[in-house]
Amino acid sequence: MDLFYAPSEHISSDLLTLTADEYHHAVHVLRKKVGDLLYCIDGKGHCYTTRITAVTKTSLTAKIEHVETQPPPKSHITVAISLTKTSDRFENFLEKATELGVSEIIPMLTARTVSRPRVEQYAHKLARWQKIVLAATKQSQRYYLPKVHPITAFGDVLKRTDELRVIPYEFSRQRLTISFAGKQVLFVIGSEGGFTPEEVEAAHQAGFVEISLGETILRVDTAGIFVIAMVRAEELRQSSA
């Protein structure tokens, strides 16, 4: 089932409108026309079954026939992750994290982050990342659209007040005994060079819990994907118990 995205401001009680890329994909790629069914998500847990009533040169209007609601994720997972040396690895993380059910993604700058876009590039980067996340949301049939934050400094991430804040650290000897499922949890993932000792200490001072992700050294994108999968696996174990 092809899904389309309509933000809430484009949805009324009985009609919704597609514009820009979503309109182009529906009309010019899939050749949708008046009378055809269209399935649209709002990114907030709803999927609308609609029927196209009008198509113009710039927009598409559809009448809402049915609304399906998807339960929210059991855990609210936020991953603050260092930008990677190559953009393809970061974009791979965005895609897989979305498929696994991440709620928020914070692109992060740490002391050892190599890739540092110029400030004037931030808006362009964010727009591209949001497109990747939206595509992955639709592909994975999710009704909730993850939030992608602007690029944020590590020190500012430490100020967040999530219920559980975790720093995976390659030199940690802390055994994984924490339960994550059903909580609002924030993971911070360092760059290819890892976190500096000073950053780890700052995280400790801010109330973060240190954990190990195992004996091997994971790439940045792999570590980010791993922590989300870890929470999801715990949820599955609990639901089948």
C-alpha positions in Angstrom: 0.0 0.0 0.0 1.5 3.3 -1.1 1.3 5.9 1.7 1.3 9.7 1.3 1.9 12.4 3.8 -0.4 15.3 4.6 0.5 17.6 7.5 -2.3 18.4 9.9 -2.7 21.9 8.5 -3.7 20.3 5.2 -6.4 18.2 6.8 -9.9 19.3 7.7 -12.9 17.3 9.0 -13.7 15.7 5.6 -11.0 16.8 3.1 -7.2 16.8 2.8 -4.8 18.3 0.3 -1.5 17.1 -1.1 1.0 19.6 -2.5 4.7 19.7 -3.5 6.5 16.4 -3.6 3.6 14.3 -2.3 1.3 15.8 -5.1 4.0 15.2 -7.7 4.5 11.6 -6.7 0.7 10.8 -6.7 -0.2 12.6 -9.9 2.9 12.5 -12.1 4.6 9.3 -10.9 1.7 7.0 -9.9 -0.8 8.7 -12.3 -3.5 9.1 -9.7 -6.7 10.7 -10.9 -10.1 11.8 -9.7 -12.0 8.9 -8.2 -8.9 6.9 -7.2 -8.3 5.8 -3.6 -5.4 7.4 -1.7 -4.0 6.5 1.7 -2.5 9.4 3.7 -0.8 9.6 7.0 -0.6 12.8 9.1 2.6 11.7 11.0 0.6 11.8 14.3 -0.8 8.3 14.4 -3.6 8.5 11.8 -4.0 7.0 8.3 -6.8 8.5 6.2 -8.5 6.4 3.5 -9.5 9.1 0.9 -10.9 9.4 -2.6 -9.5 12.0 -5.0 -12.1 14.7 -5.8 -10.0 17.3 -7.6 -6.6 17.6 -9.3 -5.0 20.9 -10.3 -1.6 21.8 -11.6 -0.2 22.2 -8.1 -2.4 20.3 -5.7 -4.7 17.4 -5.1 -7.8 17.3 -3.0 -9.3 14.1 -1.6 -12.4 13.4 0.5 -11.8 11.5 3.7 -13.8 8.2 3.9 -12.2 6.5 6.9 -9.6 7.2 9.6 -7.4 4.5 11.2 -5.5 5.2 14.3 -2.2 3.4 15.2 -1.3 3.1 18.9 1.7 5.2 19.9 5.1 3.5 20.4 5.4 1.9 23.8 8.8 3.6 24.3 9.7 7.1 23.3 13.2 6.7 21.9 15.4 9.7 21.2 18.9 9.2 19.6 21.4 12.0 19.6 24.0 10.9 17.2 27.2 12.4 16.0 27.4 13.4 12.3 29.5 10.8 10.4 32.5 11.3 8.2 30.5 10.3 5.1 26.9 11.4 4.6 25.7 7.9 3.4 26.4 6.4 6.8 24.3 9.0 8.6 21.5 8.7 6.1 21.6 4.9 6.5 21.1 5.5 10.2 18.1 7.8 9.6 16.4 5.2 7.4 16.9 2.2 9.7 16.2 4.1 12.9 12.9 5.2 11.4 12.0 1.7 10.4 12.7 0.5 13.9 10.5 3.1 15.5 12.6 5.9 16.7 10.7 9.0 18.0 13.3 11.7 17.8 16.7 12.1 16.1 19.2 14.8 17.1 22.1 15.2 14.7 25.0 16.1 17.1 28.4 17.7 17.1 30.9 16.3 19.6 34.6 17.1 20.2 35.7 14.4 17.7 33.0 14.9 15.1 34.9 15.2 11.8 32.0 16.3 9.5 31.1 19.9 10.4 28.8 21.6 7.9 28.9 25.3 7.7 26.0 27.1 9.5 24.6 28.2 6.2 24.3 24.5 5.2 22.3 23.5 8.2 18.8 24.2 6.7 19.6 22.3 3.5 20.9 19.3 5.5 17.9 19.3 7.8 15.5 19.4 4.8 17.2 16.4 3.2 17.2 14.4 6.4 13.5 15.1 6.9 12.8 13.8 3.4 14.8 10.6 4.1 12.9 10.0 7.4 9.5 10.7 5.7 10.3 8.2 2.9 11.3 5.6 5.5 8.2 6.3 7.5 5.9 5.6 4.6 7.9 2.6 3.4 7.6 1.0 6.8 3.9 1.8 7.1 4.4 3.9 10.2 1.7 6.5 11.0 4.1 8.4 13.4 6.7 10.6 11.7 9.9 10.9 13.8 11.1 14.4 14.6 14.5 15.4 13.2 16.1 18.2 15.2 18.5 20.8 13.9 22.2 20.1 14.4 22.9 20.4 18.1 26.1 20.6 20.2 26.8 17.8 22.7 26.7 20.2 25.6 23.1 21.2 24.7 22.0 17.6 24.4 23.2 17.0 28.0 20.6 19.6 29.2 17.6 17.4 28.1 15.4 16.0 30.8 14.3 12.7 29.3 13.2 10.0 31.9 16.3 7.9 31.2 19.5 9.2 29.6 22.1 6.8 28.5 25.7 7.1 27.1 27.1 4.0 25.5 30.9 4.1 25.9 33.4 1.7 24.3 35.5 1.6 27.5 32.6 1.0 29.8 32.6 -2.0 32.1 29.0 -1.5 33.1 26.9 -4.5 32.5 23.5 -3.9 30.9 21.0 -4.3 33.7 18.7 -1.4 32.8 15.1 -1.8 31.6 14.3 0.6 28.7 10.9 -0.6 27.5 8.0 1.7 28.1 10.2 4.7 29.0 11.2 8.0 27.5 14.8 7.3 26.8 17.6 9.3 25.3 20.8 7.7 23.9 23.9 9.7 22.9 26.1 8.2 20.3 29.6 9.5 19.8 31.6 10.0 16.6 34.1 7.6 14.9 36.7 8.5 17.5 34.3 8.0 20.3 33.6 10.4 23.2 36.4 12.1 25.0 36.9 11.3 28.7 35.8 14.9 29.4 32.6 14.4 27.5 31.9 11.1 29.4 32.5 12.8 32.7 30.2 15.7 31.7 27.5 13.2 30.8 27.9 11.5 34.3 27.6 14.9 35.9 24.4 15.6 34.0 22.9 12.3 35.2 23.5 10.1 32.3 23.9 6.3 32.8 26.9 4.7 31.2 26.6 1.3 29.4 28.6 -1.0 27.2 27.3 -2.2 23.9 29.5 -5.3 23.9 33.1 -6.2 23.3 33.3 -5.1 19.7 33.7 -1.5 18.4 30.6 -0.4 16.5 30.5 2.2 13.7 28.4 5.3 14.5 25.4 4.3 12.5 25.5 0.7 13.7 25.6 1.8 17.3 22.6 4.1 16.8 20.6 1.3 15.1 21.7 -1.2 17.8 20.3 0.8 20.8 16.9 1.2 19.1 16.7 -2.5 18.3 17.7 -3.2 21.9 14.7 -1.4 23.2 12.4 -2.9 20.6 13.6 -6.4 21.5 12.9 -5.8 25.1 9.4 -4.7 24.2 8.8 -7.9 22.2 10.0 -10.0 25.1 7.6 -8.3 27.5 4.7 -8.6 25.1 5.2 -12.3 24.6 5.8 -13.1 28.3 
